[in-house]
Amino acid sequence: MTNRVDFDQYTADYNKLLQERTDFFTKDDGYFARYKVDLVKSKLKTPPRRILEYGCGIGRNISFLQKCFPEAAIVGTDISAASLDIAREDYPGVQFILEDESLSNHDTFDLIFIAGVFHHIPVIERDKVAQKLRQRLSSDGDIFIFEHNPYNPITQRIVSTCPYDDDAVLLRPKELRQRLSGAGFQVKETDYCLFVPPSLPKLIWLERYLARVPLGGQYVLHAKK
Ligand SMILES: C[S@@+](CC[C@H](N)C(=O)[O-])C[C@H]1O[C@@H](n2cnc3c(N)ncnc32)[C@H](O)[C@@H]1O
């Protein structure tokens, strides 16, 4: 049994720890966040009006969500109060809510965006979280969940050396699909991603053809209600 990581303890070092581990791939601090939000945007037919970033941490994805979806109202939630304090300072126009404190059960969103959160949720709580997310998705909404690819040896190494991943229990895409389906979601696709380093921008088109190859750094699950 692993002890739960308290992200309140990592707010000061979060960016540094992440950068140290991903430096070999890119020196661009915003690359991963931009990549994920751009990918989500490319899959949506209509721009969302209300977006929830569940497990938003210190807000690393927020500016990219704002840029891609300028008309949308954005809410970020997390269980780490200290992370949310930092996010609030950086993004005064965004509502940040401590998970389960004041988000009404009736609040629904057209887009739920989640990156790197599920592997921190204790296995026994994952189904409950999936059910909660389904309640928060509007009837025609879209949910995208990015997770580390447990089959990729470089990802495994990054996770095993990162102090805030001490409690990480990586999920295979099959586990995530089953949990989401079990909660009543219709899972549309699960694609591997983050194959091509940004230093080779001319090869980025290859990612589309590699989506079924279980070697990307991460994968993304897309589901509807
Ligand atoms: C690796 S960080 C990722 C933060 C952000 N999503 C990003 O991409 O930069 C994981 C975050 O998930 C949060 N978290 C863990 N369990 C959670 C839960 N059950 N509900 C909401 N957030 C959770 C942590 O507090 C932490 O901020």
The ligand as a Gaussian input file, in Angstrom:
#p B3LYP/6-31G(d) Opt

LIG

0 1
 C        0.218000      15.299000     -11.501000
 S       -0.863000      16.523000     -10.898000
 C       -1.582000      17.107000     -12.420000
 C       -2.109000      18.504000     -12.314000
 C       -2.702000      19.069000     -13.615000
 N       -3.804000      18.258000     -14.061000
 C       -1.652000      19.188000     -14.677000
 O       -1.812000      18.609000     -15.775000
 O       -0.673000      19.932000     -14.466000
 C       -2.183000      15.589000     -10.190000
 C       -3.221000      16.449000      -9.513000
 O       -4.359000      15.629000      -9.212000
 C       -4.891000      16.043000      -7.968000
 N       -5.739000      14.976000      -7.435000
 C       -5.376000      13.788000      -6.932000
 N       -6.466000      13.077000      -6.571000
 C       -7.547000      13.839000      -6.880000
 C       -8.959000      13.659000      -6.766000
 N       -9.492000      12.549000      -6.251000
 N       -9.765000      14.654000      -7.196000
 C       -9.243000      15.779000      -7.720000
 N       -7.920000      16.011000      -7.863000
 C       -7.085000      15.056000      -7.450000
 C       -3.643000      16.350000      -7.142000
 O       -3.923000      17.126000      -6.006000
 C       -2.771000      17.038000      -8.189000
 O       -2.982000      18.440000      -8.191000

